[in-house]
Amino acid sequence: MGSIRVGRAQAKPDTPGHVSGMHQGNQGRYQDQTGHHRDGTSDARRSTGIHWKRHDALVDAMPNISPG
């Protein structure tokens, strides 16, 4: 089996996984991200751009789960 040539490691084992001051995931900007809600849920507008009203829940008692 041949040897695999790799470069020097660029991160140290004690480097933190998150740097303070940087955004994480989908945090904020809910006005620009249609279908995403502040509580972490989403609706059909997130996954379907055409005729999203057809993909919403039929009755208000049903959960509004996005199709994607």
N, C-alpha and C positions, 0 to 999 in steps of 0.2 A: 504494500500500500504506500502511496506517495505521501510526502509530507505536505501539510497545508501551511502556507505562508500567511501569517496574520500580522497586523500592525500592533503598535504599542497601545495598551488600554488607555482610553481618554477619560475615564471616570474612576474615582477612587471608591473603595467600598464604603467609606463613611460619608459620601456625598449625599445630601438630602434629596428626596424625590421631588419636592416641590419648592420653588423659590418664592419667597413672599413678594407680593406685588404683581404677580402674573395671574391671568384669568384661568379658571379651571372649567373645562367642559362647556356646557351650554349655559353658564351662569350669566344672567342678565340679558339685555337686548330683546325682551319679549315682544316689543312692538314690531321689530323687523323679522322675527321668526314666527310666521303664522302657524298656528296649530300647537304651539308650545305654551304651557301655562306656568304660572309662578310656583304652583305646588308640585311641579315635576310631572304632571300628567300631560297627555297630548290627545288630540282628536284627529279626525280624518283629514283635516287641512294640511297636516304635517306630511302625509304620505301621498295624497292624491291631489294633483293640481287641477284636474278637469272634473267638473260635476261633483265637488266634495260634499254637497248637501245630500246626495244620494247615498253616501257611505256613512253618514252619521247614524246614531241610534234611532230606532223607529219610535220608541216610547221613552218618555222622560225617566221612567223607573229603570230602564236598561242602562248598563254601563256604556260609556262612549269610548270604545277601544279602537285605536287606529288600525287600519288593515295591514300596515307594514311592519 
